[in-house]
Amino acid sequence: MTRSEPLFSELSQEDISLMASYGQTRSYSRNSIIINRGDESDCLYIVQNGRVKVYISDEYGAEIILRYEGPGEYFGELSLIDEEPRSASVATVEESRLTYVSRKKFEQCLHAKPEIAVKLIRSMSKRIRSLTEELADCALKTVYQRVRIKLTNMAVQQNGKQIILQRLTHQEIAGMVGSGREMVSRIIKKLQDGGYIEVDKKQISIIKELPRNLPG
């Protein structure tokens, strides 16, 4: 398993590999529902390959994407700790291989390496702080400001450019910033027309610093 650099994880490659050794791995096709919000469950998942989205949706199909998880990242740990129903849904966005670790096996893992529990609590604290900031952004910032922050935070330096490695549709960006697809499409077009970004096969490259206000 090749581990990425998870934003919130305190766990090392060794920690992740140890947790995975207590689980079982299976493959999932694209758009497979792994977890439904409200489900009772007793396992966490580790992403070996592929990518999943963690989201909340309503009965009308509207959804807010909380985050994406890629290789070396994990989800579902909250229910193992508080034994409450799932707080969000999870689905694959491409073919994926996931390792699931049951509560019983997870407890065995903690007995073998108790410090993992402390690291998981730190990771969850970071996620809660991040979600609090995003909630404040939704209330206090414009859609463009939220898009600007999201794209800037997701970009990594590569070949002299700031590139968002994930190939995102306008709908996915809209779900991440709590907006409609049409608004995001207008924002992306104006940024392209202004020479701020390039888009090639859904991959966005930031050519120059995004303006504080959306170009007219």
trRosetta pair geometry for C-beta under 8 A, 3 or more apart (Angstrom, degrees):
i j d omega theta_ij theta_ji phi_ij phi_ji
1 16 7.3 -118 99 125 141 121
1 17 7.0 -178 46 -92 121 83
1 20 7.0 157 -8 -44 154 175
1 46 8.0 -7 -140 143 163 116
1 48 5.1 -98 -106 -141 111 74
1 49 7.8 -132 -123 -49 78 71
1 71 6.2 -175 -171 -174 86 101
1 72 6.1 144 150 -76 110 74
2 71 5.5 32 76 132 72 145
2 72 6.8 -79 112 -41 40 116
3 6 7.8 -62 179 -16 96 95
3 13 5.2 -149 8 -104 150 90
3 16 6.3 129 -97 52 132 159
3 71 6.4 -142 -110 127 31 86
3 72 2.9 116 -130 -115 72 150
4 70 5.1 45 -6 88 148 117
4 71 5.7 114 -20 70 95 78
4 72 5.2 -178 22 49 64 123
4 73 6.7 -26 50 -34 109 100
6 9 3.6 57 82 3 132 116
6 69 7.8 10 -116 -136 112 79
6 72 6.6 -143 -34 111 106 97
6 73 4.7 134 -92 -99 124 99
7 126 7.7 -167 127 141 79 129
7 130 7.6 78 126 -88 128 159
8 123 5.0 93 141 -162 92 79
8 126 4.4 172 -143 97 89 123
8 127 4.9 43 -146 -63 159 83
8 130 6.9 -95 -84 -5 118 144
9 72 8.0 -124 22 137 171 92
9 73 6.6 -140 -47 -120 135 75
9 74 7.6 100 -102 26 122 93
9 123 5.4 7 -119 -116 39 127
10 119 4.0 -155 99 -162 114 85
10 120 7.5 -131 51 -56 110 23
10 122 4.5 49 -36 84 156 122
10 123 4.9 -130 5 -56 92 88
10 126 7.8 152 -42 -5 97 135
11 15 3.9 -128 -164 91 94 137
11 16 5.4 113 131 -53 125 81
11 19 7.7 -17 -162 -10 151 134
11 74 7.8 20 36 13 151 129
11 116 6.9 35 -111 -139 106 84
11 119 5.2 114 -75 139 68 137
11 120 7.4 29 -56 -71 111 67
11 123 7.0 -17 -16 -54 90 140
12 15 4.7 106 49 2 70 100
12 16 7.2 -135 96 -1 40 85
13 16 5.9 -56 -148 38 32 109
13 17 6.2 30 155 -18 66 109
13 72 7.3 -45 -111 -138 74 121
14 17 5.8 -57 -145 39 29 110
14 18 6.2 31 155 -22 64 107
15 18 5.8 -57 -150 34 28 111
15 19 6.5 27 154 -17 64 105
15 113 7.2 -155 -120 120 78 150
15 116 5.5 153 -151 -109 111 100
15 119 6.6 -55 -145 80 165 161
16 19 5.8 -55 -151 36 31 110
16 20 6.3 30 153 -19 66 109
16 46 6.3 139 -166 -144 92 134
16 72 5.8 21 177 -155 171 72
16 74 7.2 -165 -127 -38 97 120
17 20 5.6 -56 -146 38 32 113
17 21 6.5 40 153 -31 64 102
18 21 5.7 -49 -153 23 32 115
18 22 7.5 26 152 -15 59 101
18 109 6.3 131 137 -152 95 107
18 112 7.1 -155 -180 101 125 129
18 113 6.1 32 138 11 160 147
18 116 7.5 -131 86 -74 128 142
19 22 6.2 -64 -168 31 37 108
19 23 7.1 20 146 -13 67 114
19 44 7.8 -41 176 85 129 125
19 46 6.3 140 105 -58 114 141
19 74 7.4 -14 109 -90 153 154
19 101 5.9 -80 172 -47 85 165
19 106 7.4 18 -145 -120 93 76
19 109 5.6 64 -110 -162 60 160
19 116 7.0 151 -67 -156 106 150
20 23 5.7 -70 -154 38 42 110
20 25 7.7 28 -169 -66 100 109
20 46 5.1 -97 -86 68 95 158
20 48 7.5 105 -135 -81 140 100
20 99 4.6 58 -140 97 88 167
20 101 7.3 -113 -106 -58 31 119
22 101 5.2 58 93 -135 98 113
22 105 4.1 156 159 167 109 109
22 106 6.8 150 109 -75 144 38
22 108 6.1 167 -134 77 135 110
22 109 4.8 -101 -19 -62 157 111
23 43 7.8 108 -124 -162 114 115
23 46 6.9 159 38 20 156 113
23 99 4.3 109 96 166 133 96
23 100 5.4 178 -164 84 123 32
23 101 3.7 -83 -74 -76 113 73
23 102 7.5 151 -113 -2 79 63
23 105 6.3 144 -77 113 59 152
24 99 6.7 167 82 -150 24 71
24 100 6.2 -20 61 56 76 80
25 48 6.2 27 -138 -21 127 151
25 97 5.9 27 -179 173 109 100
25 98 6.9 178 -143 93 68 33
25 99 4.5 -36 -87 -91 83 78
25 100 7.9 155 -93 11 36 63
26 97 7.2 -165 101 -147 24 69
26 98 6.7 -18 61 61 68 76
26 100 7.7 -15 20 4 99 106
27 95 7.0 1 -174 -177 103 93
27 96 7.2 163 -154 90 59 41
27 97 5.1 -34 -98 -96 70 78
28 32 4.1 -122 -180 49 111 155
28 34 6.8 -34 -109 -79 169 98
28 50 7.5 -154 63 86 92 172
28 92 5.0 170 111 -33 121 150
28 95 7.1 174 88 -153 55 51
28 96 5.0 -10 58 64 99 88
28 97 7.5 170 16 -89 74 29
28 98 6.3 12 -3 6 120 111
29 32 5.4 116 61 -45 65 112
29 92 7.1 159 99 75 33 144
29 95 5.9 -31 -135 -106 41 79
30 92 5.7 -130 -131 113 35 108
30 93 6.8 -3 -149 160 87 22
30 94 5.3 -20 -102 -132 101 27
30 95 5.6 -51 -47 -52 79 58
31 91 6.2 0 -152 170 40 119
31 92 6.4 -67 -12 75 15 82
31 93 7.5 53 -68 -114 55 34
32 91 6.5 173 83 -156 40 74
32 92 4.7 29 43 20 86 116
32 96 7.7 -132 42 41 119 106
33 36 6.2 28 169 -63 126 85
33 89 7.0 -44 -150 -173 98 110
33 90 7.6 117 -164 84 55 52
33 91 5.1 -36 -102 -100 52 95
34 45 6.6 -9 170 -48 141 168
34 52 6.5 -20 6 -137 143 142
34 90 4.4 -43 64 98 110 102
34 91 6.3 179 8 -97 82 32
34 92 6.7 98 -36 -35 109 80
34 98 6.9 61 -123 2 139 173
35 39 5.9 -138 -163 38 74 139
35 41 6.7 -54 -125 -33 105 162
35 45 8.0 -140 -36 -6 118 135
35 75 7.7 -131 8 121 145 118
35 76 6.5 -178 -66 -91 152 108
35 86 5.1 -174 174 -143 118 160
35 88 7.4 60 105 97 122 60
35 89 5.8 -177 98 -148 76 45
35 90 4.2 46 36 29 103 98
36 39 4.8 106 64 -40 80 112
36 86 6.8 124 87 67 42 142
36 89 5.3 -3 -131 -112 37 99
37 56 6.3 63 -69 -123 154 73
37 57 7.7 178 8 37 131 71
37 85 7.8 73 172 140 51 105
37 86 5.5 -133 -128 105 36 99
37 87 6.7 -22 -138 148 91 18
37 88 5.4 -29 -91 -142 102 16
37 89 4.6 -68 -27 -46 85 80
38 85 5.0 1 -157 158 35 138
38 86 6.2 -37 23 59 20 84
39 85 6.2 151 71 -161 28 89
39 86 4.6 19 50 10 83 124
40 85 5.7 -60 -78 -105 55 80
40 86 7.9 -134 -68 -12 13 84
41 76 6.8 -71 113 -156 138 115
41 79 5.4 52 73 122 92 159
41 85 7.8 86 11 -145 79 50
41 86 5.8 39 16 -53 122 106
42 79 7.3 -120 -96 129 32 110
42 80 7.0 91 -163 -102 50 72
42 102 5.8 25 117 -158 96 77
42 103 4.2 -69 179 -13 96 115
42 104 7.9 38 148 -12 123 76
43 76 6.4 4 106 141 57 142
43 80 7.3 31 -139 -76 10 108
43 100 4.6 38 153 178 140 102
43 101 5.8 158 -159 75 88 39
43 102 4.8 -47 -92 -98 98 44
43 103 6.7 -105 -77 -31 49 64
43 106 7.7 168 -133 -31 54 123
44 74 5.9 34 159 174 115 114
44 75 7.0 -178 -162 94 82 32
44 76 4.1 169 -127 89 56 99
44 77 4.6 29 -109 -78 138 63
44 79 7.8 170 -76 55 75 89
44 80 5.5 -49 -41 -26 104 136
44 100 7.2 169 84 -150 34 61
44 101 5.4 -14 58 57 83 96
44 106 6.5 88 16 -89 110 138
45 52 8.0 29 110 13 139 164
45 74 6.3 170 90 -154 50 70
45 75 5.6 -10 59 60 98 77
45 76 5.1 81 9 12 82 135
45 90 7.5 -178 41 114 146 161
45 98 4.8 -11 -167 -177 113 122
45 99 6.9 144 -158 75 58 47
45 100 5.2 -28 -98 -96 75 74
45 101 7.7 177 -86 15 27 75
46 72 7.8 -19 -175 -146 95 19
46 73 7.6 172 -151 95 60 30
46 74 4.7 -29 -100 -98 65 97
46 98 6.8 148 70 -162 44 66
46 99 4.4 -14 57 59 101 102
46 100 7.9 -171 18 -77 71 29
46 101 7.1 46 -12 -13 105 111
47 50 6.5 -123 -163 70 104 78
47 51 7.2 47 -161 -106 147 33
47 52 6.3 -147 -92 7 126 107
47 69 5.3 166 -19 131 143 101
47 70 6.0 -159 112 158 149 18
47 71 5.6 -120 118 -98 98 30
47 72 6.9 -36 76 27 88 28
47 73 5.3 9 33 61 119 74
47 74 6.9 -154 3 -81 76 41
47 75 7.8 46 -33 3 101 96
47 96 6.5 -57 -143 -165 92 120
47 97 7.9 106 -167 79 53 56
47 98 6.0 -35 -104 -106 50 79
48 71 6.4 1 160 -130 22 84
48 96 7.7 130 55 177 73 74
48 97 4.2 -50 68 98 117 101
48 98 6.5 -169 9 -94 89 22
48 99 5.9 89 -43 -21 110 96
49 71 5.8 11 -101 -90 37 109
49 95 7.8 -8 116 114 105 79
49 96 6.1 -179 94 -147 64 52
49 97 4.5 42 39 29 96 101
50 70 7.6 -155 102 -140 36 63
50 71 7.5 115 38 -63 40 81
50 92 6.1 -15 155 -149 136 110
50 93 7.9 159 170 59 92 64
50 94 5.1 -162 -150 87 88 89
50 95 5.6 -127 -100 102 124 43
50 96 2.6 -137 81 -99 156 75
50 97 6.3 140 2 13 114 55
50 98 7.8 -66 57 -51 124 80
51 68 5.9 2 -177 -178 108 112
51 69 7.0 163 -155 82 61 46
51 70 5.0 -19 -104 -99 87 78
51 92 7.2 112 83 -158 48 67
51 93 5.1 -41 98 56 98 103
51 94 5.4 49 39 30 91 105
51 96 6.6 -141 28 -87 29 119
51 166 7.4 139 -149 -121 162 107
52 68 7.0 161 83 -157 42 64
52 69 5.2 -10 59 57 92 95
52 75 7.0 -111 88 14 135 145
52 90 5.4 26 163 -178 129 99
52 91 6.5 169 -156 88 85 29
52 92 5.2 -56 -99 -99 80 49
52 93 6.5 154 -122 1 25 83
52 96 6.2 23 -55 -84 90 172
52 98 7.7 38 -42 -81 137 127
53 65 5.4 -56 -171 -138 119 109
53 67 7.6 176 -153 94 59 37
53 68 5.4 -36 -101 -102 67 74
53 69 7.9 173 -92 17 21 73
53 90 7.0 175 85 -147 44 57
53 91 5.9 -11 54 60 89 79
53 93 5.4 72 -22 -44 103 118
53 172 7.8 -127 -99 -138 146 104
54 65 7.3 102 73 -166 51 65
54 66 4.6 -58 105 62 97 109
54 67 5.1 7 47 57 114 76
54 68 7.4 -169 13 -88 78 23
54 69 6.6 62 -26 -16 107 107
54 75 5.9 -168 -80 -131 126 147
54 88 5.2 55 178 122 90 140
54 89 7.5 159 -156 83 49 44
54 90 5.3 -19 -101 -98 66 86
55 63 4.9 26 167 177 130 119
55 64 6.3 167 -157 83 81 44
55 65 4.7 -41 -97 -106 103 54
55 66 6.0 -174 -95 4 37 82
55 88 6.4 153 70 -178 20 107
55 89 5.6 -33 71 69 74 92
55 90 7.6 139 21 -94 70 37
55 91 7.3 -31 27 19 116 99
55 175 6.7 -22 -125 172 126 129
56 63 6.5 164 84 -152 41 72
56 64 5.3 -4 56 54 91 94
56 66 6.8 72 -10 -41 90 108
56 88 5.4 -80 -67 -126 80 86
56 89 6.8 135 -99 17 36 90
57 61 6.6 -25 -173 -155 119 25
57 62 6.5 162 -151 86 72 42
57 63 3.8 -31 -92 -92 90 94
57 64 7.8 -178 -78 19 49 58
57 89 6.4 -31 13 28 100 141
58 61 7.4 -39 73 24 70 22
58 62 5.2 6 36 56 106 91
58 63 7.6 -162 10 -76 64 53
63 175 5.4 2 98 -134 88 118
64 175 5.9 166 -136 -172 28 71
64 176 7.9 110 -170 -102 64 17
64 178 5.5 8 -119 -92 112 81
65 68 7.3 9 171 -53 122 78
65 172 6.6 20 -17 -162 161 68
65 175 3.9 71 -10 127 102 110
65 176 4.7 -39 70 -77 112 64
66 88 5.9 -49 3 -136 146 159
66 131 7.1 -9 -152 -104 104 109
67 127 7.9 -82 -19 -137 153 105
68 93 7.3 -41 -131 11 111 143
68 166 6.4 97 69 -105 167 156
69 73 4.0 -145 -162 103 92 130
69 74 7.1 -141 -164 25 142 9
69 75 5.4 -133 -27 -37 164 116
70 73 5.7 74 54 13 47 121
74 77 6.4 60 126 -38 115 112
75 90 5.8 144 111 -97 149 150
76 79 6.0 -44 -174 31 69 109
76 80 7.1 72 135 -22 77 101
76 86 7.4 -38 -123 -116 79 104
76 90 7.4 -70 -58 -8 96 153
77 80 5.4 -55 -159 32 48 116
77 81 6.5 38 151 -18 76 106
77 120 5.7 -135 166 -159 149 124
77 123 7.9 47 64 85 153 128
77 124 7.2 -127 93 -68 118 113
78 81 6.0 -66 -156 37 34 105
78 82 6.2 -15 167 19 73 107
78 84 7.7 -44 136 55 95 99
78 87 6.3 -30 94 10 149 123
78 124 6.6 126 -89 -120 89 129
79 82 6.8 -69 -125 57 29 78
79 83 6.8 70 -180 -108 62 19
79 84 6.2 -118 -121 64 71 56
79 85 7.2 -32 -116 172 117 12
79 86 5.8 -37 -62 -86 139 60
79 87 7.8 -167 -60 -7 91 83
80 83 7.7 11 -168 -69 16 58
80 103 5.3 176 -135 -106 88 85
80 106 5.5 -35 -160 95 144 168
81 120 7.4 180 -64 126 133 130
81 124 7.9 -71 24 -48 160 163
84 87 7.4 44 104 -55 113 93
86 89 7.4 87 130 -82 130 43
92 95 7.2 42 161 -113 140 14
92 96 4.5 -149 -128 10 124 126
101 105 5.1 -124 -169 92 80 118
101 106 5.1 106 134 -68 111 88
101 109 7.1 -2 -175 -16 141 145
102 105 4.7 89 55 13 81 101
102 106 6.6 -139 97 -9 39 90
103 106 5.4 -55 -143 37 30 116
103 107 6.4 33 157 -21 64 102
104 107 6.0 -54 -154 32 28 110
104 108 6.8 29 148 -18 61 103
105 108 5.4 -50 -153 34 38 115
105 109 6.5 43 147 -23 66 101
106 109 5.4 -50 -153 32 35 115
106 110 6.6 35 149 -19 65 102
107 110 5.6 -50 -149 34 36 112
107 111 6.6 41 150 -22 64 100
108 111 5.7 -50 -153 31 35 113
108 112 6.7 32 149 -17 64 104
109 112 5.7 -59 -155 36 34 110
109 113 6.7 -33 166 39 69 92
109 116 6.7 -39 135 54 102 160
110 113 7.0 -85 -137 70 28 56
110 114 5.8 56 175 -111 74 50
110 116 6.0 -124 -107 63 68 111
110 117 5.3 54 -136 -50 119 107
111 114 7.2 19 -122 -68 20 81
113 116 5.1 72 107 -21 101 108
114 117 6.0 -37 -177 15 59 113
114 118 7.8 51 137 -10 73 98
115 118 5.4 -47 -160 34 56 113
115 119 6.4 56 144 -20 75 103
116 119 5.5 -58 -151 40 37 113
116 120 6.3 40 152 -23 69 104
117 120 5.8 -54 -150 33 30 112
117 121 6.6 31 153 -19 63 104
118 121 5.7 -53 -152 34 33 112
118 122 6.6 34 150 -18 65 104
119 122 5.6 -52 -150 35 34 113
119 123 6.4 37 150 -21 65 103
120 123 5.5 -51 -149 34 34 114
120 124 6.4 32 154 -17 66 104
121 124 5.8 -54 -148 37 32 109
121 125 6.4 38 151 -24 64 104
122 125 5.6 -51 -150 32 32 115
122 126 6.7 34 152 -19 64 102
123 126 5.8 -55 -155 33 33 111
123 127 6.5 31 150 -18 66 105
124 127 5.5 -52 -148 36 37 113
124 128 6.3 39 153 -21 67 103
125 128 5.8 -53 -148 35 31 111
125 129 6.5 31 153 -17 64 105
126 129 5.8 -55 -150 37 31 111
126 130 6.3 31 153 -19 65 107
127 130 5.6 -55 -148 37 31 112
127 131 6.3 31 155 -18 66 106
128 131 5.8 -54 -146 38 30 110
128 132 6.4 36 153 -23 63 105
129 132 5.6 -53 -151 33 31 115
129 133 6.6 31 152 -18 64 104
130 133 5.7 -54 -152 35 33 111
130 134 6.4 30 152 -17 66 106
131 134 5.5 -53 -145 38 35 111
131 135 6.3 40 153 -23 65 102
132 135 5.7 -51 -149 33 30 113
132 136 6.6 31 151 -17 62 104
133 136 5.7 -55 -153 36 33 112
133 137 6.4 38 148 -23 65 103
134 137 5.3 -47 -147 32 36 117
134 138 6.6 41 152 -23 65 99
135 138 5.8 -49 -152 30 33 112
135 139 6.7 22 153 -11 63 108
136 139 5.9 -64 -152 42 33 106
136 140 5.7 -9 165 11 71 121
137 140 6.4 -77 -128 53 22 87
137 141 4.7 -25 -165 22 70 126
137 145 7.5 -151 -164 113 97 104
137 146 5.4 119 152 -104 117 95
137 149 6.7 -109 -139 53 146 159
138 141 7.4 -25 -65 47 12 86
138 146 7.0 50 -88 -96 54 144
138 177 7.9 163 -95 176 84 57
138 178 4.9 16 -120 53 119 157
141 145 3.9 -120 -178 91 110 131
141 146 5.3 137 104 -54 122 81
141 149 7.5 11 155 -7 168 136
142 145 4.7 99 53 5 76 102
142 146 7.1 -141 95 -4 42 86
143 146 5.7 -58 -152 37 33 110
143 147 6.4 32 152 -19 68 105
143 177 6.4 99 -153 133 71 128
143 179 4.5 83 -133 -99 119 146
143 183 5.3 -19 141 147 165 136
143 184 7.4 -117 166 -72 121 66
143 187 7.0 -135 121 -54 103 142
144 147 5.6 -55 -148 37 34 110
144 148 6.1 38 153 -23 67 106
144 187 5.5 179 -106 -121 81 125
144 213 7.4 61 109 -157 145 42
144 214 4.2 -99 -128 -51 160 117
145 148 5.6 -51 -146 35 31 115
145 149 6.4 30 156 -17 64 105
146 149 5.9 -54 -148 37 31 109
146 150 6.2 30 155 -19 65 109
146 177 4.0 130 127 -155 122 113
146 178 7.2 -67 164 43 166 90
146 179 7.2 159 73 -29 136 122
147 150 5.8 -58 -145 38 30 111
147 151 6.2 23 161 -14 67 109
147 173 6.6 45 -126 169 98 118
147 177 5.5 -40 -70 -67 64 167
147 179 7.8 -45 -55 20 102 149
147 184 6.5 157 -96 -126 134 84
147 187 5.3 94 57 137 170 157
148 151 6.3 -59 -144 39 24 104
148 152 6.1 20 160 -16 62 114
148 210 4.8 -175 -139 120 97 142
148 211 8.0 -97 -114 72 137 46
148 212 7.8 100 177 -132 170 31
149 152 5.9 -62 -145 40 26 110
149 153 6.1 20 161 -16 65 113
150 153 6.1 -61 -145 39 24 106
150 154 6.2 15 160 -14 63 114
150 173 7.1 142 106 -152 145 85
150 176 5.7 117 -148 124 150 124
150 177 5.7 -105 -23 -73 149 105
151 154 6.0 -64 -143 40 28 106
151 155 6.3 38 158 -38 65 105
151 164 6.3 -75 -148 -62 74 134
151 173 8.0 10 -67 -134 94 122
151 197 7.6 -55 180 -93 152 140
151 204 6.5 -72 -141 117 115 146
151 206 6.6 132 147 -70 112 120
151 210 6.7 98 81 -45 125 154
152 155 6.0 -50 -149 16 28 115
152 162 7.9 -9 -133 164 54 148
152 206 7.3 71 -98 -82 60 164
152 210 6.3 -115 -64 23 107 127
154 164 4.8 35 116 -125 114 100
154 165 7.8 -133 162 26 93 73
154 166 7.0 -66 -179 29 131 109
155 162 3.9 31 167 170 136 100
155 163 6.3 131 -150 57 80 20
155 164 5.4 -59 -89 -66 65 69
155 206 5.3 -27 -111 7 156 128
156 162 7.1 150 65 -153 18 61
156 163 6.2 -38 62 64 71 75
156 164 7.9 116 12 -102 74 30
156 165 6.3 7 27 -33 121 107
157 160 7.9 12 -171 -100 86 10
157 161 7.5 157 -150 81 51 32
157 162 6.3 -35 -90 -96 54 61
157 163 7.9 91 -146 18 10 81
158 161 6.2 -33 72 65 67 78
158 162 8.0 100 25 -126 74 18
158 163 4.7 -50 45 24 118 127
158 165 7.8 97 -17 -78 152 91
159 163 7.6 42 41 -26 96 134
161 205 4.8 -7 161 -165 138 116
161 206 7.0 153 178 61 84 57
161 207 7.0 -33 -135 -100 103 50
162 205 6.8 132 77 -167 54 62
162 206 3.9 -25 78 56 115 108
163 203 6.8 4 -167 168 101 107
163 204 7.5 154 -155 92 54 51
163 205 5.0 -24 -101 -107 75 80
163 206 7.6 -148 -71 17 29 74
164 168 6.6 -37 129 3 137 117
164 203 6.8 -174 75 -163 78 64
164 204 4.6 20 32 63 121 95
164 205 7.6 -142 16 -77 72 36
164 206 7.8 84 -27 -24 89 94
165 203 7.7 -18 -151 -139 21 107
167 201 6.6 -41 -136 125 132 79
167 202 3.9 72 -179 103 95 111
167 203 5.0 -53 -102 -68 83 75
168 172 4.6 -131 -160 83 86 126
168 173 5.3 91 147 -53 130 89
168 176 8.0 -39 -149 -5 140 139
168 202 6.2 -178 54 173 32 97
168 204 6.9 -30 43 -5 104 115
169 172 4.7 101 53 3 77 100
169 173 7.2 -141 95 -2 44 84
169 202 6.2 -35 -74 -134 55 124
170 173 5.7 -52 -150 37 36 111
170 174 6.2 42 150 -23 66 105
170 181 5.1 90 121 -159 103 88
170 184 4.8 158 -170 103 89 116
170 185 4.8 26 -153 -73 157 80
170 188 6.3 -110 -104 1 104 147
171 174 5.5 -52 -149 35 32 116
171 175 6.5 34 152 -20 64 104
171 181 4.8 -19 -91 -98 66 122
171 184 7.9 173 -74 59 22 144
172 175 5.7 -52 -150 34 33 112
172 176 6.5 32 152 -20 64 106
173 176 5.6 -58 -152 35 34 112
173 177 6.5 3 160 3 68 110
173 184 5.0 151 94 -162 113 146
173 188 7.6 114 60 -59 164 123
174 177 6.5 -75 -145 49 27 90
174 178 8.0 -115 169 61 57 6
174 179 4.9 -106 -147 79 77 76
174 180 5.9 -37 -154 145 135 12
174 181 4.6 -92 -26 -80 158 53
174 183 7.2 116 -114 60 107 90
174 184 4.5 -121 -70 -14 87 142
175 178 7.8 34 -168 -70 26 35
177 184 7.3 140 47 -89 127 115
179 183 5.0 -94 164 72 122 132
179 184 5.9 135 94 -48 123 95
180 183 4.9 93 65 7 85 103
180 184 7.2 -157 96 -3 45 88
181 184 5.7 -61 -151 41 36 110
181 185 6.1 40 153 -25 71 106
182 185 5.7 -52 -148 33 30 114
182 186 6.7 31 153 -19 63 103
183 186 5.9 -55 -155 33 32 111
183 187 6.5 31 150 -19 65 106
184 187 5.5 -55 -150 36 35 113
184 188 6.2 34 155 -19 69 105
185 188 5.9 -53 -145 37 30 110
185 189 6.3 31 156 -20 63 107
186 189 5.8 -56 -148 36 30 111
186 190 6.4 27 156 -17 64 107
187 190 6.0 -59 -150 37 29 108
187 191 6.4 26 154 -16 65 108
187 214 6.3 -86 -126 -122 84 129
188 191 5.8 -58 -149 39 31 110
188 192 6.3 32 152 -19 66 106
188 197 7.3 -74 -154 74 70 142
188 199 6.9 41 178 -51 117 145
188 204 7.9 -100 -136 -106 110 127
189 192 5.6 -55 -149 37 32 111
189 193 6.1 30 155 -18 67 107
190 193 5.6 -51 -141 39 32 111
190 194 6.2 25 158 -14 64 111
190 214 5.9 52 105 -177 150 98
190 215 5.2 -177 168 64 108 95
191 194 5.9 -60 -143 43 28 108
191 196 4.4 -79 -167 65 81 118
191 197 4.6 28 136 17 114 112
191 210 6.9 -21 -130 -127 122 98
191 214 8.0 -75 -60 -138 83 80
191 215 7.4 145 -85 20 45 113
192 195 7.8 43 176 -65 31 24
192 196 7.5 -84 -66 50 21 75
192 197 5.8 -60 -79 74 61 85
192 198 7.2 93 -125 -108 86 34
192 199 6.4 -53 -91 3 124 106
193 215 7.5 -145 83 89 99 139
194 211 7.5 -59 143 -8 157 127
194 215 4.5 148 -75 -1 143 163
195 207 6.2 -82 163 79 70 144
195 208 7.0 28 123 20 88 119
196 206 6.9 -27 159 -150 75 71
196 207 6.1 178 179 49 23 93
196 208 5.8 -93 -128 61 59 83
196 209 7.9 -62 -144 90 99 28
196 210 5.5 82 -180 -108 134 63
196 211 6.9 -96 -93 -9 145 86
196 215 7.8 -177 -19 -15 129 128
197 204 5.6 -15 -172 -166 127 96
197 205 6.4 150 -160 78 70 48
197 206 5.6 -37 -102 -105 83 50
197 207 6.2 -175 -98 3 22 89
197 210 7.6 15 -48 -90 103 98
198 204 7.4 152 80 -154 47 48
198 205 4.6 -7 56 57 95 103
198 207 6.0 83 -17 -48 94 112
199 202 6.9 2 -175 -111 99 16
199 203 7.0 154 -155 73 55 41
199 204 5.4 -18 -100 -98 79 67
199 205 7.7 -168 -75 20 33 71
200 203 5.4 -27 69 59 75 94
200 205 7.3 14 11 -4 103 111
206 209 7.6 43 164 -100 119 25
206 210 6.5 -69 -142 -44 119 94
211 214 7.2 145 82 -95 113 18
211 215 6.2 101 35 -51 152 81
